Amino acid sequence: MNEGPTQHRAIAAENRGAPAGAPTVRSSLKLLLVAGVMLCVDPARGATPPPSSAASANTESASAARFTPPRTFVQVKGDLWRAGNGNWWSLIYVTPDGILLVDPINPDFAAWIKAELERRFPDKAVRYIVYSHSHWDHVGGASIFAGSHPHIVGQERILKNMDGRWPQMPGNIIDRNDNGTIEAEEIAIPTLEHPGICGLGRGAYEALDRNHSGHITPGEWWAVNGVVPPDIVYSDRMTLVFGGRTIQLIFPGLNHADDGTVVYFPLERVVFSTDFPADALVTTSMRSLPSGCGAFDRHPLSEWIRSYRTIESLDFDILAQGHGSITFTKDDLVEGRRFFEDLRDGVAQGMANGKSLAELKESLLLGKYKSWAYYDMLRKDDIEAAYLNLKNYP
């Protein structure tokens, strides 16, 4: 593990910590590539989610293989660009020495990005791929870029999540029977409890279960989603010097994921992260109640708030996200943090006063946020998630 800030220059090759037998971008790529292209599961089916079918970061379905969402390529600032797959977004940084890509999304979209980059920047190759976190709906498809031999960089917990044990998963997808494999009912339970918000979309499990065994091992899960493990990892912070530019990678704390990376571009004063703070419900405004799946992903609310403050401490103007059709500002970030603080404080006070969960759902109105998207749909769910979080993950 790296203790403290780490520097890595493009000329210094490093390959460490990959799980034994795991494919890398330099070896055993053909199987992953073929598997990914055959599946082409697209997580962007909720680009503009209405309240009746709100998108979550996990809303995939078998029909996604036949559905291509709107794809866009827009400038953020200077040499920074975002590429959109519906409401799922990658970030591209073009430097004199090549391209840094954050989140290839999935094999099908990665192939589209590759072609788009070759058309727009014909003399540039992708040299670095940074993972915002390990969730498959953002980091599939790195093998598409194998020809340019990019380094893949991520927070060190990604390797633990890819070592064959049950990984940290979004959408309240957990190993409910503790057998180490993923079964259809483990997807169905959160999906039926909170349709369109948690779990997966209809038919997604059947598309992933290639041999129809009813069991998917974690290794098979990564393979069918086209996820390649990183060959460079860091602990808390890492400074990447590439093409004469400085890029900072920062672990903000536990939030939606346990292995997240905030990518900071000091020259451009731009920050990029994915699923936190903007989840997949966010489109044109961050004034949107969070999904709250799995009691806020079983990470203490204090960690979520610390994660907000970590990003707030950076000197930036533009908050670019892996979800949302526009970019945001530090003011948007602060509003999100204050929501979590108000939710935590309101629920904690009610618990201290002896109120039951049912009573809290009726009495804690969070009126300051009544105009936010999904207020009517998710207020009570978020109160329940916060209640369970404070009770079980203090």
N, C-alpha and C positions, 0 to 999 in steps of 0.2 A: 504494500500500500504506500501511496505517496503521502508524506506528512507535510502539510502546508502547500504553498503555491508550487506549481511545477511548470517548467518551461520546456517547450519542444519545438525544434526548428524543422523545417521541411526536409533538410538534408540528413536528419538523424532518424534512421529507421528503428522502429521498436515493435516487437511482437511478443507480448507477454500476457499470461493469465487467461488465454482462451481455454474453454473447457476441453478436456481430453476428447479427441475424436470429433470435435465440432468443426463444421466447415468454416473456412475463412474466405476472405475476398481473393486470396491468392491460391487457394487449393480447394478441391472438391466442390467447385462452384456449379458444375453442370446440373447436378441433381437438384439443387435448390432453385436454380434458374428455371429448369423445366417444370418443377413442381409449382413454382410461383406463377409462371405464365399460364399453366393449365388452369389454375384456380382463379386468378384475377379477382379475388374478393375485394370489393370497393367499399371503403368505409364512409363514403361521402354522400350517402343517400339522404341526408337531411340538411342540405345547404341552407334552406330557409324554412326551418321547422315551424309549423303552426302548432298551437296548443294541443290539438288533437293527436298529433303524431310527432312530438318533439324528438329531435335527434339527440342521441348520446354518442360518446366516443366509441361506442361498441355496436352501433346500429348497422350491422352487415346482414346480407341475405344472399341466398343462392342466386336470386335473379340479378345480383350485382355483376355477375360474370357477363351478363348481356346488356348491362347498363353503363354508359359512359357519362359521367357528370360533366357539367361545364368546366372547361379548363382555361386558365388564364395565366398570364405572365406580366407582372406589373412591377414598376420600379418603386422601391421604398425610399432610397436616397443614395445618390452617387452610384457606387458599384454594387449596391445591395438591391436584390430583387426578391419578390415572392412569386412562387408558382402555385396556383390553386387547382385542387381537384375537388370541385364543389366547395364545401366549407372546410376542407382539410388542406393545409398550406405547408409548403416547404420554403426554406430560405436559401438564397444563392448569393455568394460573395465572390466577385470576379476580381482577381489580383493579377499582377504582372507574371506570376509564376504558375497560374492556374486557378482552379475554382474550388471553393469550399461549399459543400452542400449540407444543409441541416434537414434531416428527415426525408428519405426518398418515398415515404408513404406506403407504396406497395409495388410489386414488380411491374404491373401494367402502367402505372403512372410514372414509375422510374424510367421505363423505356420511352415514354413521351417526353419527360424532362431531358433525357439524354439526347434525343433527336432535336429538341428545341435549343439546347445549349450548343450543339454542333452547328446549328443553323445560325444562331445569333453570335456565337463566339468561336469561330472555326479553328482558331489557333490555341484554344484553351482546353485543357483536360481537367476532369475532376480529380483532385489530388487528396482531398480530405472529405470524409463524410462524418458529420457529428450527429449523434443520436440525442434527441431531447429527453428521452426516457425509453424504457424497453417495451412499451405497449405496442403490440404488433400492428395496430392500425396506423402507426406513424413511421415505423422503422423497417418495414418490409421492402425488399427490392434492391439492397445495396449490391447484390451480385451482378446486377445489370451493368455496373461500372467496372467490372473486373479487368477489362482491357487496359485501363489506365492505372491499375494497381493502387487505388487510394488507400490511405490509412483510415480506419474507422475508429472514432473516438467516442468515449462515453464515460459516465460516472461508474466507479468500480462495482457498485452493487448490481449492475447489469450482468456481470459475469456470474454472480450468485444466482440471479434470476434465470440464467440460461444453463445452469449446471446439471440439469436433469431432475431437480426437485421441483415441486409445485411453485411457480413464480408468483410474485405479487401481480395481481390481475385487477383490471378496472371493473366497474359495473356490478360489484358485489358477487363476482364469480369466485367462489372459494371451493376448496376440496371438502365438501360437506360430509363425505364418508371416510375421509383420511386414508384413501388407498393410493394416492399419488397420481391418479389418472383423471382425465376430464370426461365426465359422462353427460349425456344429453340433459338429464334432470338437473344437473348442477348449473346448466345454462338456463333451463326452463324456469326454475324457481324465481330468480330475480327478474327475468323477462316478464313473467306473468304478474309478479307483484307490482312492477313499475314499467309497464309496456312503453317502449320508445324512449325510456330514460336509462334503465339499467339492463344488464344482460346483453343478449344479442338479438338481431333481427330474426324473423321467421325463416327457417330453412338453413340458417348459417351453420349450425352444427352438422347437419347432414352433408353439407358441401365440404366441410373440413374432415369429416370422418371417411377418409378415402376407401378404407377396406371394410367399412360398414360393420366394424366390430363392436360398436357401442362404447369404445374406450379410446381416448387419444392421450398418449403420453406427452409430457411437456416437450420432449425432443421432437416428436412428430408435429406438435403444435407450431413450434418455431419453423420447422422445415416447410410445412404447407403454406405458411404465411411469408416465406421467403426472407426470414430474418437471419442475418449473418452476425456473429458476435464481434465486438470490438477487439482490435489488436493493441489499442492504447487506452489506458484507463487512468483516472485520477481520483483523488479522495475528496478534497474540499474545494480547491481552486487550481486552475491550470492556465498558464499563459502560452498561447500558440503564436509563434512568429512565422508568418507565411507571406511571401510576396512583398516583403517590406512592410507588412501591416501587422498590427497586434490585435489578437482576438482573445478575450478572456472567457473561460468556461467556469461556471460557478454552480456549486451544489447549494440550493437555497434552503434545504430542509425537507422534511417529510410533508407531502401534501397529497395530490392525486396519485402520485407515484412515489416510490421510495428510492428512485435512482435518477431523479431529474437533473437536467442541466439547463441553466440560463446562459445564453450566449450573448456576450456584450461586445459591441464594436465601438471602442472609445472615440476613434476618429470621426465616425459618423454620428455618434451619440444615439445609437440604436440598441435596443435590447430585443432579443427573441426568445420565446419559450413556448411550450405546447401543453395544452390541457390544464395548465395553471399559469396565470390566474383565469384565463378565458377558457371555459370548457366548450364542448361542441354545441351547446345551446346558444352560444353567443354568435351573432351575425353582424349587426350594425351598431350595437351598443353593448357595453359591459354592464349596463344596468339590467342585470338578468340574474335571477336567483339560481344558485348552483344546484346541481342534480342531487348531491348528498348521498349517492349510492354507498352501501356498505358502511353506514354511520361515518361518512366522510373518509371512506377507504381505510378505516381502522387506524388512522393516524391522528394523534391528539390535536385538538383544535389549536392548542398553543403552538404546535409545529406549523400549522397552516398560517397562523398569524406571523410567526417568525419568518416564514418563507416570503410573505408579502413584504415585510420590513427589509429583508435581505435585498430584494429587487429595488425597493424604494431608496436604499442607500447608494445606488449607482447613479452616476451623473449622466442622465440621458434625457432626450426630448421625445423620442418615438418608441412606443411599445408595440412591436410587431408580434403577432401571435400565430400559433398553428391552427387557430379557429378564429373566424371573424373576417368579413369581407373588406374591412377597413383596418387601419392602424389606430392605436390609441395613445394615451398620454399618461404621465405620472399621476395626474389628478384622477383618472379612471382607476388606476391601481389603488390609490388611497381610499377611494369610495368602496372598492371591493373589500379591502382590509377592515374598514369600519363596519361593513355589514357583518363580517365574521365576529368582530368584537361585540357588536350589539346582540347578535344571536347567542353567542356564548354567555354573555353577561345576563341576558334576559332569562335564559334557560337555567343557568346556575342559581340565580336569585330565586326563581320559582322552586327549584329543587330544595334550596335551603329553607324555604318557607313551607315545605311539606306538600307542595302541589304534585298531583299525579301527572303522568304524561297526558292523559286525556284532558285534564284541566288546563295544562299548559297550551295544548293545541287550540283551545277555545279562547284563552285569555291573553296569550302573547300575540298581539296583532302585528308587531313590527311595522307600524303604520308609516314610518319614514320611507318604507320601500314599497308602498302600495302601487306606485306607478311603474315599478320594475317589471320586466317581462317574467312571466310564469309565477307571478305572486299568488294568484288564486290556485294554481295547480300545485305549487311546490312549498308554499309557506308551512303547512302542517307537516309535510314530509321532512323539511329541513329542521323543524323543531324536534321531530322524533329522532332524526339523525344526530342532532346535537345532544339530545338527552342521552341516547345510548352511548355516544362518544364520551361524554363527561363521566358517565357511570362506569364504562368499561375500559376506557383508554385515557385516564387522567394524566 
